[in-house]
Amino acid sequence: MHEYDFIVVGSGAAGLTAALRAARHGKVAVITKKSAEDSNSAWAQGGVACVQSEEDSIDQHVQDTLIAGGGLCKEDVVRTIASEGPARMAELIALGVQFDRREVNGTLEFDLTREGGHTRRRVLHHHDATGKEISDKLVAAAKAEPNITLLENHYAIDLITTAKLGFVSEDRVIGVYVLDETSGDVRAMRSDRIILATGGCGRVYQYTTNPRVATGDGVAIAWRAGAQVANMEFIQFHPTCLYHPQKRSFLITEAMRGEGAVLVGKDGKEFMHRYDPRGSLAPRDIVARAIDHEIKRTGGPCVYLDITSKPADFILAHFPNIYKACQDVGIDITKEPIPVVPAAHYQCGGVRTDVNGATSLRGLCAVGEVGCTGLHGANRLASNSLLECFVLGHRAVDFLMHKLPMGREELQEYEIPPWQSGDAQNIDELVVIYHNWDEIRRLMWDYVSIVRTSKRLQRAAARLRNLKREVQEFYWHYRVTAEVLELRNLVECASLIVDCAVRRHESRGLHYTLDYPNVDATKPPQDTVLRRY
């Protein structure tokens, strides 16, 4: 039995921020199913939304977030996260993170950019690879911290709770079962302070900007343990994913539109002003639906993002990675527009938490994309996601230390049984897993994507019920592997998305349905909260 003061599941921005702060108080295990560098955070291009200029203000950042969020943001949460952002950015800079700067009147200042939905330039960035710059520095700091044990190629299977052990007075987390992918062994790890920082579930869709690891593990794990889940119907589709068979998941950052790129049809003409007066800088839900409509209207496979109005040296300086990636497939973005389509990008719902990341299950926090704090509401404002990671990773540790002060005696009272495989067999045919994986992703794209209908949701629900039975049977009859666990979590997240979408009889933010095309103005905006009874 391995025992830690804190267990963090996930090695992205939120997870490592939490781990580094927790290491001040005790032993920390960071569980990550691939390498520490494999995370959603590392793929983030745009940057971190944070007030840094005298021309900006916390109030303005809050207002921009509330407007984008479609009436479902919690204003106190938004204000707290926006207000604490500058201090968290100072900590990143102290770790060695290099945000781009520019010289103005002989003085260096942050080279702030602007993205859709923002009324000010407030996005800190490192070229067009901000996530990688931050992740590299956080990983290096975590590896250098003696109180942190980094467990790569380890997969968190399920939380261990007092309820699962048969106790009834209070449900709380006391550990987690973890698969060592190298050896194939499953072991129990004990802790009553567990922080989920597993990112989102983008891989539940056929087309996504997310890395291979984004299979909704944290949401599924928390749901099975009894934590509440909220607003999973709000899946943000990034408007501009590169449309090319050789780079299916390559994101074209929104910062490019912030620097003057415009969306055009195959005729070379702008179309966004027909949908919103803000044009190409409208919030993502509006832009994604407009592109979807244009593709269906014209019959073309994509639309185009054109930044050729900018000088070539400007493009190369600001977007070197995008330039190289497009050049690799024969597209010179300094001379021709980039073919783009929408793709699943970010879940605005997740495990329901407060502003500290605390869930409905004692001792369990969820931070970053896996959690639903109320910051994003019905539609995330661009680059608020990384900001939330740093603020919540910090606050979650402080909350756990305040609510659960150090002391192992009580935890030792619970005897955790070892993992039992029983008569489970080794998997003989992976083709079944891959087939189910593909079917889930196709049906979610066809029935539960940018534009929805009640009939499509019903079809998705019917098929998912069958798939859940098939996956559960597979899970119980075969030894656990990463492939089986990812499939199990994918079908759980897909089901939660559909269940939330079915319950929302209106169009709000990222949830747009042809059967209820307007906002329900008969009652105040409400979260969609799912509870296991």
N, C-alpha and C positions, 0 to 999 in steps of 0.2 A: 504494500500500500504506500503510494507516494502522497505526501501531504504538503500543502502549500498554504501560505497566508492569502494569496490571491491566485485565481486561474483566469487568464484572459484567452478567449477563443478568437483568433484572428490576428493577423500581423500587418494590417493596413494602418492608415493614419490614426484612426480612433483607438485601435487596439494597442499600438506601441506608445501612443501618448499616455494611455492609462497605465500601461506596464511600467513606463519610466517613472511615473509619479508614485505608483504603488511600491516600487522598489525602495523608496525611502522608508517604508514602514515594515518590510518583511520580504519573505521569499515569494517570488512570482514565477509561475509557469505560463509561457505563451505557447498555445497550441495552434499550429498552422498546417493545413493539409498538404501543402506543397512546400516550396521554399519560402523563406521569409519575404522575399521580394515579389512573390506572386500575390497581388491583391488588386482590388478595384482602384484603390488610391493611386497605385503606381501608373495606372493608365490615364489618370486625369490630366487633361491638356491645359484647360483654361486658366484656373488659378483659384485664389481664395478671396472671397468678397469680404472686405474689412475696411472700415473708415480710416483713412490715413491722410486726408487732405483737408485744409482749412475751407475749401469750397464745398465740402461734404459735411454730413452730420449724422449722428446716431438716429435722430428722428427721421431723417430722409431715408436712411437704410431700412428702418422699421416700416415706413410707409410703402416703399417699393416692394418689400417682402409681403406685406398684407395685401396689396393690390394683386400681386401675382398669385397669391394663395387662394383666391376665389372665395373668401369669407370664412375659411376654416382654420386659418392660423390662430394660435393662441398668442395674443399680443404681449402678455407678460413674458412668455418664453422667448419670443422674437427679440424683445428688448434686452433681456438678460444675455442672450447669445451675442447679439450685435455689440452690446456694451463691453463684454469681456473679451471680445475678439482682439483688440490691440495688444493686450497683455500676453495673449497666447502667441501672437505673431512675434513679439519681442523674444519670447522663449525659443521659437524656431530659429530666429536669426542668431541667437546665442549658441544654438547647436550647429551653426554653420550653414544654414539654408541661405542660398543666394537668390534673392528676388531681384529682378531686373531694375536697374536705375538709369536715370538720364540726367544730363547736366543742364541746369537752367540758371542763367546769370552767374555762372561760375560755381554753383552749388549743386551737389548730387541730391536727387530726390527720387522716390519710387516712380517707376514708369507705369503708372496705373492705366489699365485698360477698362473698357466698358463692354458689357454684354447685354443681351436681350432682357428687357424688363427693368434695367437699372437706369435711373435718371442722372447719375453721376459716374465719373470714372472712379472706381473703387476696387478694382480687381488686381491684387498682387499676383505676379506671375514670374516664372522662369522660362523665358522663350515660350515655346508651345509644348513644354514637357514639365509642367510644374509638379505634377504628382510624383514623377520619378525623382526629381530633385529632392523633394521632401522625404519620400520613402527611403531613398538611399541614406540620408542623414539620420533618420529615425532608426533604421535597421543597424547602422554602424554604432549608434549610441546604445541600443539594446544589447548588442553583442559584447560591448565593452563593459556592461553593468554586471558585476558579480552576483547580484541578487536576482538576476533574471535567468531562467532556464528556458532556452528557445528550443522547442520540440518541433522540428520540421518533419514533414511527411507523417504527421499524426492527425487523425480524423476524429473529431468529437462526435460520438454516436448519439448519446442521450444524457440528459441531466439525471442525477440521482437526487431524489427528494424524500423528505420524511413521509409524505403520503404514499409513495411507491413502496416504502418499507412497512406500511401498515399503520402508521401513527395518524391520529385524527385531530389532535388539539390545535396544531398549527402546521401549515405546509411551508417548508423552506428548503432551499438547496443545500446539499451537503457534499456534493461531488459530481463527477462526470465520468462516464465510461468512454475510453479513448482507444481507437484502433491504431496500432503501430503498423503503418503500411509496408514497412520494410520486412518485418518479421511475420506479419499476419496475426500477431497476438493482440488481445484486447485486455486492457488493464483498467482498474478503477483508480481515480485520483481524487483525493479528499480536499475539500475547501468549502467554507460557508460564505465565501465572497467570490462570485463568478461574474465575469463581465463578458457578454457576447459582443463581438465586434467583427462579425463575419461578412459584412457587406450585404449586397442585395441579391435579387433572384433573376437578373436579366436573362440568364440562360434558359428560363422557362419559355422564352419566345424563339422562333426560328431565326429572326434577324435581330441582332443586338450588337451594341458597341462594347459589351462587357467581356472580360476575360473568361477563360474556361472554368475558373474556380467559382463563378458567381451563380451558385445553385440554390440559394435561399436557405442554407443550412441553419443559420441562427433562428430564423423565424419558425422553421419546422421544429427544431429542437425545443424552443420555448413553448410553442403551442402544445406539443405532446406532453410537456411537463405541467401544463395547466395555466400558463401565463396568458393574459389577454392580448389579442391582436386587433389592430384598428386600421381602417382606411386602405386596405390592400387593393381596392379598385383603382387607386390613383397611381398608375404606372406611367412614368414620363417617357415619351418617345423623343429621342433627340432628332431634330429635323434634318441634320446633315451628317449622314454616314456615307462614306465613299461608296459609290456604286461601281464595283469592279469585281469580277469573279476571283481575282487573285488576292484581294484584300477585303474580305467580306465584313470584317468587324472594325475597320479603321475609321475612327472618329475625325471629323473636321470641326475643330473647336469653334464655339460660338464667338470667341474673341475675334475671329476673322471678320464676322459681320460687324462687330464693334469697331473694327478698324476700317470699315468702308466697303466690304464685300456685299454684293446684293444677289438675291435669288432671281433667276430668270428662267423662262420656259425654253423649249427647244427652238423657239423663234428668236431667242436672244433678248426678249422684252421682259422687263420687271412685271411681276404680278402681285406682289404682297400688298401693295396699297389698295387693291380691290377688296382685301379682307380685313385690313386694319390700318388706321392712319399712321401707326408707327412703322409700317413697312417691314423690312427684314429684321428689325430690332424689336418686333412684338414678342411677348412671352412665348415660351416653347410650345405650349399646348395649341396656341393659335397658329403658329407657323407650321407645326406638324400636320394639323388638320388641313391647312391651306395647301400644302404640298401634296397630301393624299388626294385632295379634291382635284388639283391640277393634273396629277398623273391619271386619275380616272377620267377626267374631262377630255384630255388630249389623246389618251391611249398610249402615251409614251412610257418607257420603263423608269424614268427618273426626271428630275429637274436639274438645274445647274447653279453653282455658286461661283460668281464672277468677281474676282479681285484684280483684274487686269488694269483697272484704272489707277492702281498704285504703282509707283516705280519698282523695278525689279529688286533693287538693293533694299528697299523697305520690306518687301515680302520675304526676302532671304534672311534679313535680320530678325524679323518678328516670328516667322513660321518656318524655321529651317527643317524641322522634322517632317512637317506636312509636305513641304517642297520635295524633300528626298523621297518620301513614300510615294507621292504621286509620280515623280520622275521615274521611279522603279517600274511603274506600269505604263510608262509612255505618255504621261500627262505633264506638260509644262505649265504650271499654274501662273507663271508670269505672263503667258501669252494666250492661254485658253481657259475657259471655265471648267470647273470640277463637277463631274456628274455625282449627284447625291440623292439619297432616299432617307426617309425616317427609319429609325430602328430603336428597339427597346433600350432604355438607357438607365433609368433610376426609379426605384420604388419610393414613393412619398409616404406610404404607410409602413407598417411593420409591427414589432412588439410594442405594445402600448406602454409608454413611460411618462414620468414627470420631467421637469427641467434638469434633474440630476441623473437621468437615465435609469431611475429605479422602476422596476416592473411591479406587477401585482403579486409576484412571488418573492418572499423575503430572501434577501441575500443575492438576488439576481438583478444585474443591470444590463441594459442593452444600449450601446452607443454607436453613433454613425448611422449608416444607411439601414442597418437592421432594426433600428428603433424608430418609433413614431412619437416624437416629443410635442408636436404641434407647431414646429418651426415652419414646415413646408406647406401645411394645409393641403389644398387640393391641387397644388402645382408648385414645384420647387423653383424659386428664383435662382438663376444661374450662379454657380460658384458659392452658394450658401452651404453646400454639402461639406466641403472640406472645413469650412469655418466651424460647423457643428461638430465635426470629429474632434477638433482640438479642445473646444470648450467643454463638450460633454465627457471626453476622456478624462479631463482634469476634474470636473465636478463629480463624476461617478466615484472616483477613488475617495475624495473628501467625504462624500455622503456615506460610503460604506464604513469608513473609519469612524465617523460620528455615530452612526446607528448601530454598528457592530464592532465595538472596540476590541482590541486584541485579547485573545484568551481562547485556549484550545480545549479546556476541560469539558465544556458542554458538547462540543462537536465529537469528542472521543466517546461519548455515551452511545452514539449510533454505530452499530456494526454494519458495515457495508459488505454485502455478499460479492464474491467474485463473479465475473461474467461467465454465463453458462451457454455453451454452444449446443449441448445436447447431441442429438443425432443429425445435426445439420451437415450436409454434404458440400464438397467443393463444387463451385460452379463449373458446369461442363460446356455450356454454350452461351457465350457473351452476346451472341446475335440477338437473343431475346431482349436483353437489357437495352441494346442499341436501338432495336425496333421500337420499344416502348418510349424511350427517350425522344426519338424522332417524332413519334405520333403525338406526344404531349406538346412538343414545340410547334408542330404544324397546326394542331387544333387551336392552340392559344393564339397563334398569329391570325388564323382565319376567322375565329369567332369572338376573340376577346382582346382586340388590339385597339387601333386608334378610333374607329367608329364602330359602335356596338348596337345590337338590337336585342330585344327580349328573346326572340326565337333563337338567335345565335347563342346566347348565353344558356338557354335550355339545352341546346344540342351539346354544348361543351360540358355542361353538368352531367348529362346522361353518360357521355363517354368517359368522363373522369371517374364516375362511380365504378365503372367496370375496371378501369385502369388501376384504381386504388386497390381493388380486390386482388388483381393479378400481381401487383407489386408487393402487397402484404404477404401473399402466399410465397412469393419468391424470397422475401426477406426472412421468413420463418423457416424455410426449408433448406437454405444454403448458408454457408459460412459468410460472414459479412466481409465485403470488400468495398473499396472506395466507390466503385461503379454502382454497386447495389445501394449504398447509402445515398449517393447523389440522386439516383432515380427515386428513391423513397422520399427524399426532401423536395425534389422537383414536383412530384405529383401532389404533395401536401400543399406547397405554395400555390400551385395552379388552382387547386380546390379552394383555397382561401381567397384568391383573387376573384374567382367566379362567385363565391358566396357573398362577398362584399358587393360586387357589381350588381347582383340580383336584388339586393336589398335597397339600392339607391335608385329611387324613382324620380330622377331628375338628371339634367346635364349640368355638371359643375366641374370646373377645372379640367383635369385630365380624363375625367369620365364623361364621355359624350355618347349618348344613345339616341337613335332616331325615334324611338317610341316615347321618349320624354325629352324633347330637344331644348327645353328651357329650365332655368333654375326654379326650384319650388319656393315661391315667395310666401307661402301660407304659414310657414313656421321658420324659426331661426335655423341657421345652418347647423347640422349635426354630424358628428363623427359616426362612422359605421364600426361598431365595436362587437367583436366576436368573443364569446366566452365558452369554455368547456364546462359542462355541468356533470 
